[in-house]
């Protein structure tokens, strides 16, 4: 399975399979951190995207064993979120 992450909407869609992977593969702490950040209610989409950026950056730095398709999608998401 590969993920296409080209737009902010794709970033939101990618968060769920990333959460599923983390929670099912021994990364409960990172999965919970992702849920807390991205499920918060933000009054503006810029704040929600910033929460995703922080969560994805933390996951990128702390989960060394992500499968390649997740790693590539995560890097694409971080590139979109850094603009």
Buried (B, 14 or more C-beta within 10 A) or exposed (E): EEBEBEEBEBBBBBBEBBBEBBBEBEBEEBBEBBBEBBEEEEEEEEEBBBBBBBBBBBBBEEBEEBEEEBBBBBEBBBEBBEE
